[in-house]
Amino acid sequence: VTADLTRAALEALDRADDLAPFRAEFDLPADVIYLDGNSLGPLPKAAAARVAEVVTREWGTSLIRAWNAHDWIGLPLRIGEKLGRIIGAAPGSTLVADSTSVNLFKLLAAALAAQPKRHVILTETGNFPTDLYVANGLTELLRRGHAVRAVTDPVSALNEDVAVLMLTHVNYRSGAMHDMAAVTRAAHAVGALTLWDLSHSVGAVPLHLADDNVDLAVGCGYKYLNGGPGAPAFLSVAPPLQADLRLPLTGWLGHAEPFAFAPDYRPADGIARAMVGTPPVLSLAALEVGVDLMLRAPMGALSAKSQRLLDLFIALVEQECAEDGFRLLTPRDAARRGSQVAFAHPDGYAIMQALIARGVIGDFRAPDVLRFGLAPMYVRHVDVWDAVAALREVMRTGAWRAARFQVQRAVT
Ligand SMILES: *Cc1c(COP(=O)(O)O)cnc(C)c1O
């Protein structure tokens, strides 16, 4: 980032951007600068058409035959395999199913079953709440003396009591990113398994699960993967762990032969055993479009652009809003962060509402965090300029003080 930041300089970066054509793949409203793809990715144009096709042609005319004729039954493994390429997992490791919360429950329970002599789920205090809630709910259900230990520095708390180290790779609030390879190595050194939540990483930063020897992972389909609201999530299990994986939800579609309708449960080979019930076909159809788009974009270019956008955003806020009380929460080091910028500000909620009213959509996380997701597939350099200009105007005019911006809504 140079000292002479101008809008024209950012327009020039957009003209030179190899990823620029991807923006046209999305149906983005003209009057919006969308900086919340870390919470809900925008609509890929092809998803609307694909879902319509699945509804009218596949469901409408093929009816029950569509499970075979259009391979609906193969969707969870097929999309899982594509996702496995995005996260650098070994072939046959990854499945699309359920929600991130449910997949966490499934894999945490399996990790504890695989480590019968150990009783600690180690995690960090700032983890995403659902991860903490699910871990605590599971230990209460098991009633076998398991404990959830949430600490600020989990690596230094690793010891031989730890069954599984459960971390979110990119922190949902600050955007700070763990060193997946180093942390996994440290966990393995004490015999602990690792379970990574990739919700804020997948599609945002390069991932190499196989190279990093990750044991277990889950992640979200509706954020940077642009899979649609409530899109199915995914889970990934390293091949050596699959044969003995004891999952707690033994539904019929994880059975070796679902259509034998046998009275006894026998798990399918491989990752297919992590299926539970009937897959949500319409949601999977939308998700597959987002995943296919992501596969077309080179991750190296995505990552380089994302980090450039973050640098620009931080530099511009510090230049234009230096006196306005924003405190940067995101690391300045590109190697230690995801694809979002977060600032703390005591009036963060109202400031974000005032920005949204101007068409600059980020979001707010309690108690005081403004988040701006800079998804490199469709956010332009010039959007960063215009977003910070709007922020500056909101601060200069005090527009955020209006009563209507103080009212908390159900979803922030
Ligand atoms: C978004 C997110 C989730 C979402 O879980 P759902 O079950 O889809 O609601 C879970 N974990 C993390 C870290 C997230 O960022």
The ligand as an SDF file (V2000), in Angstrom:
LIG
                    3D

 15 15  0  0  0  0  0  0  0  0999 V2000
  -20.8850  -19.4470   10.8670 C   0  0  0  0  0  0  0  0  0  0  0  0
  -20.2300  -20.3650   11.8330 C   0  0  0  0  0  0  0  0  0  0  0  0
  -20.8850  -21.4870   12.2850 C   0  0  0  0  0  0  0  0  0  0  0  0
  -22.3020  -21.7210   11.8460 C   0  0  0  0  0  0  0  0  0  0  0  0
  -22.8820  -22.8350   12.3730 O   0  0  0  0  0  0  0  0  0  0  0  0
  -24.3450  -23.2250   11.8800 P   0  0  0  0  0  0  0  0  0  0  0  0
  -24.5510  -24.5300   12.4810 O   0  0  0  0  0  0  0  0  0  0  0  0
  -24.3400  -23.2070   10.3950 O   0  0  0  0  0  0  0  0  0  0  0  0
  -25.2880  -22.1770   12.3610 O   0  0  0  0  0  0  0  0  0  0  0  0
  -20.2090  -22.3450   13.1390 C   0  0  0  0  0  0  0  0  0  0  0  0
  -18.9470  -22.0890   13.5360 N   0  0  0  0  0  0  0  0  0  0  0  0
  -18.2980  -20.9860   13.1200 C   0  0  0  0  0  0  0  0  0  0  0  0
  -16.9080  -20.7370   13.5650 C   0  0  0  0  0  0  0  0  0  0  0  0
  -18.9150  -20.0900   12.2700 C   0  0  0  0  0  0  0  0  0  0  0  0
  -18.2900  -19.0010   11.8600 O   0  0  0  0  0  0  0  0  0  0  0  0
  1  2  1  0
  2  3  1  0
  2 14  2  0
  3  4  1  0
  3 10  2  0
  4  5  1  0
  5  6  1  0
  6  7  2  0
  6  8  1  0
  6  9  1  0
 10 11  1  0
 11 12  2  0
 12 13  1  0
 12 14  1  0
 14 15  1  0
M  END
$$$$
